[in-house]
């Protein structure tokens, strides 16, 4: 955050103030200055130390530093008095020198702390994870549904899985395992993540191929004192034959500068590469050879070797004319929002800042086109005056880029969903179509997803699905309107596969599937209401993968179980 010259000058000044308070044998200061000057200077130093600790360190370290600084300041009071009140004596001189040494150490730690959050420190994360072949106690091999632990004798999830006979959207249950967590996978493997590690399972048999221990506390989530666990979505991604692992041990002043991105062979667990020092990641399952990373600006990486393909320059685009907002963390998200939002998909990387967009070719990072979107029209007199507007979400496929624009009250987080409008651009930047909100009685009619721009909306077979309708990419017309709104939060398994949209419905929310041909709902294998036995709070997650659907149930009592359902029979 600060230049080395400024940090060095500040450190030199702080050490000079400390030197002023080191007493000679006769009790006079080592450097003779008016006694009040070093006292006031050191008070300012202590205050700056407390502020820097809370601004740049994790909460436990900042709290510890505050306690130590408060203790040091309290202990220094007698020394400050003696600076203008005679010889402190030998014990006083010894104490003053010890306190000066302790304070100097604290200053040195503050000077070195920016390195702790620098990209160089992230390189140490590359060597941390360890890989083990086969199952272990944490990640056991899967079992048949009729083979249960004693505490799972009355498992409603396993009972529902055994009774399900399959339908057009879900196949029958293939295997179960007594662990839970967020899931990803490719055509042969299913990856389950815990708080600190992950297990890679054979999709067909449920056999453990290999496991990874991140050796980083809370790498993929956090655990509560009441045995509850929460996994952060977006930390592990299966892209073709490469498993991308995002390690993030803590937060620095600007988000997480001490991160590392690792690539593993998903079949063998061999580590292929590691790239440290970025803070955000964007992926697209349909663009498996590229990922986008952020380290102050966005870059494209090759997933085979982890090499930088292109560093994107927004200088020649309208994004450079929009003042970026301060990085903030969206509610319930572990990430700070970046200065430019990004979405990877359809062979493109789309960057947005405020109402401006810039579209790049994901193959080489070349700029394809850019635009500044106009403000949406107000849908009622109540919202006739808005202070700003911005692009919130993007849909991209091979034929078009569709952007969602909404008004706000001057900052990104104060979105007004009632006035959402859609603009579609062709490969060369020509406007293909524009849709306005139908009216005040359909508040979220065109809202594509939540506030975070992270590619939750995917196009399949020329259409994309919003919360309550399917829209053609080519001309913006409705294919159908659904009777039940489908939630599309990016961490809850939104997926389009073989003519079906998989997501969640309701406020809780509950897993759901919709036939993309006509919008009709399809029964899911597991009814969330039937799983609620009242004995303990539970959380049911659902993830659709290329090889089937994963349902995981965890309870506040600490138990977890996951069931893998295979692919359904093909649509006629």
C-alpha positions in Angstrom: 0.0 0.0 0.0 3.0 2.3 0.6 6.1 2.9 -1.3 9.4 1.5 0.1 10.8 5.0 0.4 7.8 6.3 2.4 7.9 3.2 4.6 11.6 3.6 5.2 11.3 7.3 6.1 8.5 6.6 8.5 10.4 3.8 10.2 13.5 6.0 10.5 11.5 8.8 12.1 9.9 6.3 14.5 13.2 4.8 15.5 14.6 8.3 16.1 11.8 9.1 18.5 12.6 5.9 20.4 16.3 6.7 20.5 15.4 10.0 22.1 14.1 8.1 25.1 17.1 5.8 25.7 18.8 7.1 28.9 22.5 7.5 29.5 24.1 6.5 32.8 23.5 9.9 34.2 19.8 9.7 33.3 19.8 12.2 30.4 18.4 11.1 27.1 20.7 9.7 24.5 19.7 12.4 22.1 19.0 15.7 23.8 15.7 17.2 22.7 12.9 18.9 24.6 11.2 16.2 26.7 7.7 16.9 25.4 8.7 16.3 21.8 9.5 12.5 22.0 6.6 12.0 24.3 4.1 13.4 21.9 5.9 11.7 19.0 5.7 8.3 20.6 2.0 8.8 21.5 1.4 9.5 17.8 3.5 6.4 16.9 1.4 4.2 19.2 -1.8 5.5 17.7 -0.5 4.9 14.2 0.5 1.4 15.2 -3.0 0.6 16.4 -4.6 2.0 13.3 -2.2 0.1 11.0 -2.8 -3.2 12.9 -6.6 -3.0 12.4 -6.2 -1.9 8.8 -3.7 -4.5 7.6 -3.8 -7.5 9.9 -6.3 -10.3 10.6 -8.5 -9.7 13.7 -6.5 -11.9 16.1 -3.2 -10.3 15.2 -4.7 -6.8 15.3 -6.2 -7.4 18.7 -2.9 -8.8 20.0 -1.0 -5.8 18.7 -3.5 -3.4 20.3 -3.1 -5.1 23.7 0.7 -5.0 23.4 0.7 -1.3 22.3 -1.7 -0.4 25.2 0.5 -2.2 27.7 3.7 -0.6 26.2 2.1 2.9 26.4 1.0 2.4 30.0 4.5 1.2 31.0 6.1 4.1 29.2 4.3 6.7 31.3 6.9 6.7 34.1 9.6 7.0 31.5 7.9 9.9 29.9 7.7 11.6 33.4 11.4 11.0 34.1 12.5 12.6 30.8 11.8 15.9 32.5 12.2 14.9 36.1 15.8 13.9 36.9 17.8 10.7 37.0 15.6 7.6 36.9 18.2 5.4 38.5 19.7 2.1 37.3 16.5 0.1 37.4 14.7 2.9 35.6 17.3 3.1 32.9 17.3 -0.7 32.4 13.5 -0.7 32.1 13.5 2.3 29.7 16.1 0.5 27.5 14.0 -2.7 27.5 10.9 -0.8 26.5 12.8 1.0 23.8 14.0 -2.3 22.3 10.5 -3.7 22.5 9.0 -0.7 20.7 11.8 -0.8 18.1 10.9 -4.4 17.4 7.2 -3.5 17.0 8.2 -0.8 14.5 10.3 -3.3 12.5 7.4 -5.7 12.4 5.1 -3.0 11.1 7.7 -2.1 8.4 7.9 -5.8 7.4 4.2 -6.4 7.5 3.5 -5.2 3.9 5.8 -8.1 2.8 3.5 -10.5 4.6 0.6 -9.5 2.3 2.7 -9.1 -0.8 2.7 -11.5 -3.8 6.1 -12.8 -2.7 4.6 -14.1 0.5 2.0 -16.0 -1.5 4.7 -18.1 -3.1 5.1 -19.9 0.2 1.6 -21.3 -0.2 2.7 -23.2 -3.3 4.6 -25.8 -1.2 2.0 -26.2 1.5 -0.6 -28.6 0.1 0.1 -32.3 0.4 -1.5 -35.0 -1.9 -2.2 -38.6 -0.8 -3.4 -41.4 -3.1 -6.5 -43.3 -2.2 -8.9 -43.0 0.7 -8.2 -42.1 4.3 -10.2 -41.5 7.5 -11.3 -38.0 6.4 -12.2 -39.0 2.8 -13.5 -42.6 2.8 -14.5 -44.6 -0.3 -18.2 -44.3 -1.2 -20.5 -47.1 -0.3 -23.8 -48.6 -1.4 -26.9 -46.8 -0.1 -27.8 -49.8 2.1 -24.4 -49.6 3.9 -24.7 -47.0 6.6 -22.9 -45.9 9.8 -24.7 -46.3 13.1 -25.6 -42.6 13.2 -27.1 -42.8 9.7 -29.5 -45.6 10.3 -32.5 -43.2 10.1 -31.1 -41.0 7.4 -33.9 -39.3 5.4 -31.5 -38.4 2.6 -30.4 -42.0 2.0 -34.0 -43.2 2.3 -35.1 -40.7 -0.3 -32.2 -41.6 -2.6 -33.0 -45.3 -2.4 -36.7 -44.7 -3.2 -36.0 -42.4 -6.2 -36.5 -44.2 -9.5 -35.1 -41.4 -11.8 -36.8 -39.0 -14.2 -35.9 -36.9 -17.3 -33.6 -34.6 -15.3 -32.1 -36.8 -12.6 -30.7 -40.4 -12.8 -30.9 -42.9 -9.9 -28.6 -42.8 -6.9 -25.2 -44.3 -7.6 -23.3 -44.0 -4.3 -23.1 -42.2 -1.0 -20.3 -41.1 1.3 -20.5 -39.8 5.0 -18.9 -36.5 4.3 -20.3 -33.2 2.9 -19.1 -30.1 1.2 -19.2 -28.0 -2.0 -18.7 -30.0 -5.2 -17.2 -29.7 -8.6 -16.2 -32.2 -11.3 -15.6 -33.1 -14.9 -16.6 -36.1 -17.1 -14.9 -38.7 -14.9 -14.5 -37.2 -11.4 -16.4 -35.6 -8.5 -14.5 -33.3 -6.1 -15.9 -32.7 -2.6 -14.3 -30.0 -0.5 -14.1 -29.6 3.3 -12.9 -26.7 5.3 -9.2 -27.5 4.9 -9.0 -30.1 2.2 -10.7 -32.0 -0.6 -11.3 -35.5 -1.9 -11.4 -36.5 -5.6 -13.8 -39.4 -6.3 -14.4 -41.6 -9.3 -17.8 -40.4 -10.6 -19.0 -43.9 -11.5 -17.8 -46.0 -8.6 -17.3 -43.5 -5.8 -13.7 -44.7 -5.2 -11.3 -42.1 -3.9 -8.6 -41.3 -6.4 -6.6 -38.9 -4.2 -7.0 -36.3 -1.5 -5.5 -33.0 -0.7 -4.6 -31.4 2.6 -4.2 -27.7 2.1 -2.3 -27.3 5.4 -4.0 -23.9 5.5 -6.6 -23.2 8.1 -9.9 -22.4 6.6 -8.7 -22.6 3.0 -12.1 -23.6 1.6 -14.4 -22.5 4.4 -14.8 -22.2 8.2 -15.9 -24.3 11.1 -18.0 -23.1 14.0 -17.8 -24.0 17.7 -21.1 -25.9 17.4 -19.7 -28.3 14.8 -21.2 -26.4 11.9 -19.2 -25.9 8.7 -19.6 -23.5 5.8 -17.7 -23.9 2.5 -16.8 -20.9 0.4 -18.0 -21.5 -3.2 -15.6 -20.7 -6.0 -12.4 -22.0 -4.4 -12.1 -25.3 -6.3 -12.9 -25.7 -10.1 -12.7 -28.7 -12.4 -11.7 -27.4 -15.9 -11.3 -30.3 -18.3 -8.4 -32.4 -16.9 -7.1 -29.7 -14.6 -8.3 -29.1 -11.1 -7.9 -25.4 -10.1 -7.4 -24.8 -6.4 -7.5 -21.3 -4.9 -5.7 -21.1 -1.6 -6.5 -18.1 0.6 -5.3 -18.1 4.2 -6.3 -14.6 5.3 -7.1 -11.1 4.4 -4.8 -8.2 3.7 -5.6 -4.5 3.4 -6.9 -4.7 -0.1 -8.6 -8.1 0.0 -6.4 -11.1 -0.2 -3.0 -10.4 -1.6 -1.5 -13.5 -0.1 -3.4 -16.0 -2.3 -2.1 -18.7 -4.6 -3.6 -20.6 -7.5 -2.6 -24.2 -8.1 -3.3 -26.5 -11.0 -3.5 -30.3 -10.4 -4.0 -33.2 -12.7 -7.5 -34.3 -11.7 -6.8 -38.0 -12.4 -3.5 -38.4 -10.5 -3.2 -35.4 -8.2 0.1 -34.4 -9.7 0.8 -30.7 -9.1 1.2 -29.0 -12.5 1.8 -25.4 -11.6 1.3 -22.6 -9.0 0.8 -18.9 -9.4 0.9 -16.7 -6.3 -0.1 -13.1 -5.6 -3.6 -12.5 -7.0 -6.8 -11.8 -5.2 -9.7 -12.9 -7.4 -10.5 -15.7 -9.9 -13.0 -16.1 -12.7 -13.6 -19.4 -14.5 -15.9 -20.8 -17.2 -16.6 -24.5 -17.5 -17.0 -24.1 -21.3 -13.6 -22.3 -21.6 -11.4 -24.8 -19.7 -8.1 -23.6 -21.2 -8.3 -20.1 -19.6 -8.9 -18.5 -16.2 -9.0 -14.8 -15.4 -7.1 -13.5 -12.3 -6.9 -10.1 -10.6 -3.8 -8.6 -8.9 -4.6 -4.9 -9.3 -5.6 -5.5 -12.9 -7.1 -8.5 -14.7 -5.0 -11.1 -16.6 -5.7 -14.3 -18.5 -3.8 -17.5 -17.5 -3.3 -20.7 -19.5 -4.7 -23.6 -17.3 -2.3 -26.1 -18.8 0.9 -24.4 -17.7 -0.3 -21.6 -15.5 1.4 -19.0 -17.7 0.1 -15.4 -18.3 -1.5 -15.2 -21.7 -2.3 -11.5 -21.6 -2.4 -8.6 -19.1 -5.5 -6.5 -19.9 -5.1 -2.8 -20.2 -8.3 -0.8 -19.7 -6.6 2.5 -20.5 -7.9 2.8 -24.1 -11.5 1.8 -23.0 -14.4 3.8 -21.4 -13.7 1.9 -18.1 -10.7 4.2 -17.5 -13.1 7.2 -17.5 -15.2 5.8 -14.6 -13.9 6.4 -11.1 -13.7 3.0 -9.3 -15.4 2.5 -6.0 -13.6 1.6 -2.9 -13.2 -2.2 -2.6 -15.9 -3.6 -0.4 -17.0 -7.1 0.6 -20.5 -8.1 -0.5 -22.7 -9.6 2.3 -21.9 -13.2 3.0 -19.0 -13.2 0.6 -15.4 -13.9 1.5 -14.2 -11.7 -1.4 -13.8 -7.9 -1.7 -15.3 -6.6 -4.9 -12.7 -5.6 -7.4 -12.3 -2.2 -9.2 -13.5 -3.9 -12.4 -16.0 -6.7 -12.4 -15.2 -9.6 -14.7 -17.1 -12.4 -16.4 -15.5 -15.2 -18.5 -17.6 -17.1 -21.0 -18.3 -17.8 -24.7 -14.7 -17.3 -25.6 -14.7 -13.8 -24.1 -13.6 -11.9 -21.0 -16.0 -9.1 -20.2 -14.8 -6.3 -17.9 -17.3 -3.8 -16.5 -16.9 -0.6 -14.3 -20.0 1.4 -13.7 -21.9 1.6 -17.0 -18.9 0.9 -19.1 -17.9 -2.5 -20.6 -14.8 -3.8 -22.5 -14.9 -7.2 -24.2 -11.7 -9.1 -24.8 -10.9 -12.3 -26.7 -10.1 -15.0 -24.1 -7.7 -16.7 -26.5 -5.1 -13.8 -26.7 -6.6 -10.9 -24.6 -7.1 -8.7 -27.7 -9.8 -6.0 -27.3 -12.9 -6.8 -29.4 -15.1 -3.8 -28.6 -16.2 -1.5 -25.8 -19.3 0.5 -24.9 -20.9 2.8 -22.4 -24.5 1.8 -21.6 -27.2 4.5 -21.1 -29.2 4.8 -18.0 -32.4 2.7 -17.9 -35.7 4.5 -18.0 -37.6 4.8 -14.6 -40.6 2.5 -14.4 -42.5 4.7 -12.0 -42.5 8.2 -10.6 -41.1 6.8 -7.3 -37.9 5.9 -9.0 -37.9 8.8 -11.5 -34.6 10.3 -10.1 -31.6 8.0 -9.7 -28.1 9.1 -9.0 -26.3 6.5 -11.2 -26.5 3.2 -13.0 -24.2 0.3 -13.7 -23.7 -3.1 -15.4 -24.5 -5.8 -13.0 -24.4 -9.2 -14.8 -23.3 -10.6 -18.2 -24.3 -13.5 -20.4 -21.9 -14.5 -23.1 -21.9 -17.2 -25.8 -20.4 -17.5 -29.2 -23.1 -15.3 -30.9 -23.6 -12.4 -28.5 -22.8 -10.6 -25.2 -25.9 -9.7 -23.1 -25.4 -7.1 -20.3 -27.8 -6.3 -17.5 -28.0 -2.6 -16.6 -29.8 -1.2 -13.6 -30.1 2.1 -11.8 -28.7 2.7 -8.4 -28.4 5.4 -5.7 -24.8 6.3 -6.6 -23.0 3.2 -5.6 -22.9 -0.4 -6.9 -24.6 -2.0 -3.8 -27.7 0.2 -3.9 -29.2 -1.4 -7.0 -32.9 -0.8 -8.1 -33.9 -4.1 -9.7 -37.2 -2.6 -10.9 -35.6 -0.7 -13.8 -33.4 -3.5 -15.1 -32.7 -3.4 -18.9 -30.9 -5.8 -21.2 -28.6 -4.9 -24.1 -27.1 -7.5 -26.5 -24.0 -6.9 -28.7 -22.8 -9.0 -31.6 -19.2 -10.3 -32.1 -18.1 -6.9 -33.5 -19.9 -4.7 -31.0 -23.0 -4.0 -33.0 -26.2 -3.7 -30.9 -28.4 -6.7 -31.6 -31.4 -5.9 -29.4 -32.5 -4.0 -26.3 -35.2 -4.9 -23.8 -36.7 -2.6 -21.2 -38.5 -3.7 -18.0 -42.1 -4.6 -18.7 -43.4 -2.4 -15.8 -43.7 -1.9 -12.1 -45.8 -5.0 -11.6 -42.9 -7.2 -12.8 -40.1 -6.0 -10.5 -37.5 -8.6 -11.3 -38.7 -9.6 -14.8 -35.3 -9.0 -16.4 -33.0 -9.3 -13.4 -30.4 -12.0 -14.3 -28.8 -12.8 -11.0 -27.6 -11.4 -7.7 -25.4 -8.2 -7.3 -22.1 -10.0 -7.8 -20.9 -10.2 -11.4 -19.3 -13.7 -11.5 -20.9 -15.5 -14.5 -23.8 -17.3 -12.8 -25.9 -17.0 -15.9 -25.0 -19.5 -18.7 -26.3 -19.8 -22.2 -27.2 -23.3 -23.6 -28.6 -24.1 -27.0 -29.0 -20.4 -27.8 -31.0 -19.5 -24.7 -30.3 -18.3 -21.2 -32.5 -18.6 -18.1 -33.3 -15.8 -15.7 -35.2 -16.3 -12.5 -38.6 -16.7 -14.1 -38.1 -16.9 -17.9 -35.9 -18.2 -20.7 -34.7 -15.7 -23.3 -33.2 -16.2 -26.8 -29.7 -14.9 -27.1 -30.2 -14.0 -30.8 -33.2 -11.7 -30.6 -34.1 -11.2 -26.9 -37.5 -12.8 -27.1 -39.0 -15.0 -24.4 -39.0 -18.7 -25.0 -41.2 -19.3 -21.9 -42.1 -17.9 -18.5 -41.9 -20.1 -15.5 -44.6 -20.3 -12.8 -42.0 -20.6 -10.1 -39.0 -18.3 -9.7 -35.7 -20.1 -9.8 -32.9 -18.6 -7.7 -29.6 -18.3 -9.4 -27.0 -17.6 -6.7 -23.7 -18.6 -8.1 -22.6 -20.8 -5.2 -25.7 -23.0 -5.2 -25.2 -25.1 -8.3 -26.7 -23.1 -11.2 -26.2 -25.3 -14.3 -27.6 -25.9 -17.7 -27.2 -29.5 -18.9 -28.9 -31.6 -21.6 -32.0 -29.4 -21.9 -32.5 -28.8 -18.1 -31.7 -25.8 -15.9 -30.7 -26.8 -12.3 -30.9 -24.2 -9.6 -32.9 -23.5 -6.4 -36.3 -22.1 -5.6 -37.8 -20.3 -2.5 -36.3 -18.3 0.2 -34.5 -21.1 2.0 -33.8 -22.2 -0.9 -34.7 -25.7 -2.1 -33.2 -27.6 -5.1 -35.1 -27.4 -8.3 -34.9 -28.4 -12.0 -36.7 -26.8 -15.0 -37.2 -28.2 -18.5 -35.6 -25.5 -20.7 -38.0 -26.4 -23.6 -41.1 -25.1 -21.9 -40.2 -24.0 -18.3 -42.0 -26.8 -16.6 -40.6 -27.9 -13.2 -39.2 -31.4 -12.8 -39.5 -33.3 -9.5 -36.1 -33.5 -7.6 -34.9 -36.7 -5.9 -34.8 -35.1 -2.5 -37.6 -33.1 -0.9 -36.1 -30.6 1.5 -39.3 -30.5 3.6 -39.1 -34.3 4.2 -35.5 -34.0 5.5 -36.4 -31.7 8.3 -36.7 -34.0 11.3 -36.7 -31.2 13.8 -33.9 -32.6 15.9 -31.2 -30.4 14.4 -30.9 -27.6 11.9 -29.7 -28.8 8.5 -28.5 -27.4 5.2 -29.1 -29.2 1.9 -26.9 -28.3 -1.0 -27.3 -29.4 -4.6 -24.7 -29.2 -7.5 -25.3 -30.3 -11.0 -22.2 -31.7 -12.7 -21.4 -33.2 -16.2 -21.6 -36.7 -14.6 -24.8 -36.2 -12.6 -26.1 -34.4 -9.5 -24.6 -34.2 -6.0 -26.9 -33.7 -3.0 -25.2 -33.0 0.3 -26.8 -32.7 3.7 -25.1 -31.4 6.9 -26.6 -30.7 10.3 -25.8 -28.5 13.3 -25.0 -31.7 15.2 -21.9 -32.2 13.0 -23.1 -35.0 10.8 -22.8 -34.9 7.0 -23.7 -37.1 4.1 -23.5 -36.8 0.3 -25.3 -38.8 -2.4 -24.3 -38.9 -6.1 -27.1 -39.3 -8.6 -26.1 -40.4 -12.1 -27.2 -39.0 -15.4 -30.8 -39.4 -16.6 -31.8 -41.2 -19.7 -31.4 -38.9 -22.8 -34.4 -36.8 -23.8 -36.4 -38.2 -26.7 
